[in-house]
Amino acid sequence: MTDMTNKRNITIGYIFFYLLFSVDTWRILLGILISILLTPQLLKTNPMTGSGEIMLYIMLAGIGWAITAYPAKSIALFLRKVILNGKQ
């Protein structure tokens, strides 16, 4: 009996390229980058407690994730085009 599910072997390379070409990966990374860049600037104007700082980092990462849909899609499509067309 043959297996009709056509399962793909999951390798480190497969996971790497899946993450590299995923729009959500880039949205998450850009959201974290925005949070890292903007939170210290906001804390200079309004100092907070430790838990307040953590919440501000998380909130800005979420806002960054939400507003970076178009740039993340552009990055992922560019990488797909460059890397996948380069192999042909």
C-alpha angles and dihedrals in degrees: 000000000000126000108246097186095088093217117192122224109247109224134167089258092052092051092045094053092041089057093041093054096040117108091209092058090057092044091053093046093047091047091052091047092051090049093050092049100043105035096069089050091052092046090057090062097041117020115210140186121267094266090047091053092050091050091050091052090050094046093049091047089054093048090047090051090051097050099043099068095111098043091046092050090049092050093048093047091047092052092047091051096046099042101036096042090047091063094059 
